[in-house]
């Protein structure tokens, strides 16, 4: 079961009240959305966005009990302005972005998001997109692979891993997560609890889905989507995401478009980490439209 991270903190800062409208830009299994819809009863609406069709199907089932107050969009949050305008839901009092992956995506999708299972190297959220992780691993040049691993994975041994992948694919096409993890494991030794493949898989997922570009597109439109006094909460799980949000927030605050509600990111309590270890790396930042 997927447990929504930093749920109490999200509710505290977004402060959903009866009759207000919200957007969950990354609805996943709908855990955060369910809590928001309870607070906005009896007639507050929620726009649930996800580009993973399977995630959206699960959210529909999980939010079925809220009497049609949830509207669903199978699309990328990068298109949030167009989606919000097309939904007819206004004013928008709050937006939540949770950039983490759901347990269902990691464990049940069969798309190779996790190196802990031997699955096809796909990693697409939206299966209508043509580019897969397998394409990247087998067809990108060595310099391009190194750049991706360095920039999106912040992996110190990016060059060595890229070289090892290029050598391995000369023998046969790399098709599964198990094959790729084995190649990485020969270059990067395990230290502590972090698997050697973690950063490389992160980089491939970001490249496959254009994740950082989608975040930048969404951030540019957040002030226009929100009503005056509306809030946006961002939950990130690695430094690249957090840095984007931090820098955008700082710039927007200087331009007097928004105010920052927490100078330092909010992290999970020891109790939450014990109950849900995946919350360990979560960081929450919240802004309010002026």
Secondary structure as UniProt FT lines:
FT   TURN            5..6
FT   HELIX           7..14
FT   TURN            18..19
FT   STRAND          22..24
FT   TURN            25..26
FT   TURN            28..29
FT   HELIX           31..39
FT   TURN            40..43
FT   STRAND          46..49
FT   HELIX           53..62
FT   HELIX           64..66
FT   TURN            67..68
FT   STRAND          70..73
FT   HELIX           77..79
FT   HELIX           80..87
FT   STRAND          92..98
FT   HELIX           103..108
FT   TURN            115..116
FT   TURN            127..128
FT   HELIX           133..139
FT   HELIX           142..153
FT   TURN            156..157
FT   HELIX           158..171
FT   HELIX           177..187
FT   TURN            192..193
FT   TURN            196..197
FT   HELIX           198..209
FT   HELIX           211..225
FT   STRAND          226..236
FT   HELIX           239..254
FT   TURN            255..256
FT   STRAND          258..260
FT   STRAND          266..267
FT   HELIX           270..275
FT   HELIX           277..281
FT   STRAND          283..289
//
